[in-house]
């Protein structure tokens, strides 16, 4: 082998590094639609997206009536509507998780409400008068040092209330931090031992306040980050790469994103509206921030006087941004990408769509429903949970799915579909239709199937990364 000169070696290394950098920075995102036409009800807005106890929750509102609905999904694609009764009589503005409960803040002119649920299905009203009747909305929620904080929209200025258990509450700031023009606490977040509060202030620009103990507050940003005429509302905080980022709603030239490493000294991270004419030409704009897999994502919202929709942007360093979605995901009526959330290691983005109904988009590949046959040849699928043996489970080949495309290393089977990995597998025709099916065997004791269970589930992926899931009935025996 001939010796390479040092210059050639260095050049090769640089080429490789540049190629890796290019692939990382410009990695394409394949977006898939997870919700259509406002959950089939033509609901306009996804007001909230939040993860709780293995489900993704979405709060959606019918703008014309103010009626609110909560939907949830275990896999991000199949959704169930939760019966929330009178709780749905007004829009949910924010949701949070604290101490094993899911909380929802609801705006009402007679006094905002706070509801909570331990299972996501059954909800209890814990605040029914906005703490006092001047608070007509709950806009933000956060946790600091084991206490739960909520921020309000109040007629005399935004308030912050604190609770150790979700039941006993005390106010921890003066109304509007002493200025009634701070009408709302629009964002709350803990960062580096401080609780940060962002405000909506129409008169001379939004503010940022912080507290180490939740009661003593100091202002760290005034006058809308220096743009007092147009930066009216701080709409979101997010932590990324050792800094706190703040997204600001702006009424000219496009939203702004600011960051700080110490919470006191702030710098703008990008051109207003990312310099995109669609964003800078809108009457008002803002964005939602979300950290995901080593990058910061910004989902933008626009006023309805533009002909294009909101977009998703991504930055790996918090300063250089690239657009990674079509405008409105290809639908100009998706003018606002209201909320984003990370669920099951994938990013979800909810939209406002006043034409065909709100949508949810994700970078998670679609889930394929597969035909599963537990104990092929058996009609009752009897399983003894105490057995030390194995359970055969077949994934059937159909007109729409080839069983030989399954990555067996990704398959799991059991009570919920995440328990047991296969200990043996083979391709064979188990249903006599001439096609090769995939038969897998699982140790009974690893499946988590218990006496009284009537169904078992299988999940996995195909070789090219698509998700699969299926289920079949079971009958447990030997339980007496």
C-alpha angles and dihedrals in degrees: 000000000000120000116251118221116244093249092057091050093051090047092052091050091050092049091052093047092049091049092051091047091049093049092048096047097043100036104147120239117220106209120203127192113240100173127038134196098356094306087310090298099087091243109172108210140044097206097174140019119185140158120233131164097339097317135099111227125203125190111204129182137206100222098201093056102023089232113151130207134191121213128180138192137194095202104025094250109060112063135192125200112231118218103234097166116196091359087079096060091101138026122284106227101182141006132199142176122231134162096342097316134105112223130201127193117208129194120228131163090225092054133309121266135219121203130181140193134194094201104025091246107069116052132196127199109232102165119032105164104047089257082285127011093256090075108083098169143030107218108168144023134191144153129237126177095339096314128108121229131194129188123214142201104234133182090227095040136301118296134205119214127191134204134179093202110014092255107069113055137184131183112244104185138046114256108285088351087288095316119089090204087075086081098170143026094224099174137026128181140157115233128170095339097316132099110227123205124194121198143207109231119168099184105062108351139290124296138212121217130180140194134188094201102028094247109061109065133192126188113236100171128037137173098027095296088304096315099094096162098058113013096086105154138032102214106178146011127202135174117227135161094349096311137095114236125203126199115208127202109227133192097206138034096005138294121303132224120204131183139194135186095199101028092243107068113055132189130187110248103201144005113287109277087003085281091282111145090219089061098038094049096054119101090236135001141179139166141218118229128215133171113220133166096339097317138090117235127200121196110197132215127199138191114258094251091087127084097221133063136243121283142212117236129188135204129185094192103028092248109062113062133191128189109239102178138055116256106280088353085286094314116096090202088071088084095152126047091196105177141015131191138176112233126171089351093304132105121242125192125193123204143205111231118172093182112050100004136269122307139201121216129190142179089227113110114246120270116245118211109223131192110251125192116192112206096358112229093029121106097195100039091215114197128184105209089203093056119119090207135090135267119224114219125181129206104205127220112233138170089275102038138043113210092206089069092069118112099225092199089066098048120111129178137187147076093339102009099257102081121080130037118211118264094194137013141176141174113243140136103262099166099045098240096121096254126113112249128190115247117193132182124214130188107251093220091058096052097075090224109156136194110283097027113136101186138038129197139216127200134176147121138266122241090262093052104262115143120241132192137173143156143201136192122263136192117210118217137178092045101126 
